[in-house]
Amino acid sequence: MDQSLQQSVNISKMNNSMDKHSVFEGDGHVLLNSPELKLLVPAILGIVCVLGFAGNMFAMAVLVNNALKSKLTLINGLILNLALADGLVLAFAAPFKGASYTRASWTLGWFVCKTCDGFLNSCMTAKSFTIAVMAKSCYRYVSNPGKQVNIRQKAILTALLFTWVFACLVSLPHWMFTALQRDGDRLACVQDVPESARYAMAVYVKAYPLVAYCGPLSFALLCFWRTYGRCQRRSSKTQNLRTQIRSRQLTVMLFSLTVATAVLWLPQWVWWVWVRHAAEMGGPPPPPLFALSSELLMFAISLFNPLLVLSLSDEFRDGYSGLWRRFTLRKPLPKNKPNPHTPSAPKSPCPRREPAGFPLPHVTERAEQPKPDEDPKPEDPDSPVNKDGIVLPDLEQFWHERETGRTSLENDPVPWEHQNQAEVKQQL
């Protein structure tokens, strides 16, 4: 009788530890006792947050700018959704995680405790679903590049909205069962599962990793494997070479995003399963440093994604460079504007008449230079002499013949004047 009672007490303690565990690893379970680590971990998270948030904002700006110039494609819309999820994770989840590592008790309030863990899991699940849809879209683009251009923007927005709604529904238990409770002389943010939902939560614990991680990323890797095979088969002379190169670059970029997400997110899922099944299996909990490193790698995904897009896409590199020139105000130099001393439009040459007996200077002669003790005379803009003092030969001959009256009728530049003079003489 006593043995059965002791066994039931052990089972109840096991279920209690399984159903009520810390949501934030820094809150008691993975508390960093070393002062150096308490400063180092928030500093690393701060650097990741600043650099990752700036990179994702630049990526979103490039995509929005391209969408305004031309029609938004499905793949660009999915990359925009991925950058948005990364930015939300770094802006609203990572700072609170970093703050929890430096405190022995929860001091961030009930609202942050209730929403932060569910918000983080919703964003990460939305990223996983986005990658799966992106892989399928990449396969369709390689199969038929012209079909992706004909997709309506309403269909793109519907696909993005579907990923977020489904991700929030999958992560709903994280929102419902998170609570702020007192543990001795301190507050702890824990996930408290009631007795009525214990068996449903046990099923959810086993199904959630398959739905949020294993299923979407496995589907994405399968699609990329088929896409790579299609790219190899379509290497023919009849295909447009530019489209073929673009398809390969796009496949490599999206495949790199998928592999980076799968590898860096895997330790966090190992920790997640380990914590929830350790009490049930009677094994030891995961080491604190393993939990810490798994979370840092998970947040590092949001930093590596814009770097991979920048390094593997020529379109994004051009967009980044254009935005950088715009933000640094590197504009082309303005053209020379006319000032009061230089006329804005050239005027017709009207040279100054010289007095009789003084012929115009020769073409090779230069204008007289002013003496050092004399003030230079202002240059007449209507003079036939240019800035170097050279008289143009055509102007010299034209005005010389007009003054001497030796202009022939064939080469007369103004025949109407002589015609009027001839008519007047006839009338007289």
Secondary structure, DSSP 8 states (H G I E B T S, - for coil): -HHHHHHHHHHHHHHHHHHEEESSTTTTTT----HHHHHHHHHHHHHHHHHHHHHHHHHHHHHHHHHHHS---HHHHHHHHHHHHHHHHHHHTHHHHHHHTT-SS--S-HHHHHHHHHHHHHHHHHHHHHHHHHHHHHHHHHH-HHHHHT--HHHHHHHHHHHHHHHHHHTHHHHHSEEEEEETTEEEEEEE--GGGHHHHHHHHHHHHIIIIIHHHHHHHHHHHHHHHHHHHT--TTS-HHHHHHHHHHHHHHHHHHHHHHHHHHHHHHHHHHHHHHHHHT-----HHHHHHHHHHHHHHHHHHHHHHHHH-HHHHHHHHHHHHHHTT----------TTS-SS----------TT-----TT-------TTS------TTSSB-TTS-B-HHHHHHHHHHHHT---STT-S-HHHHHHHHHHHHH-
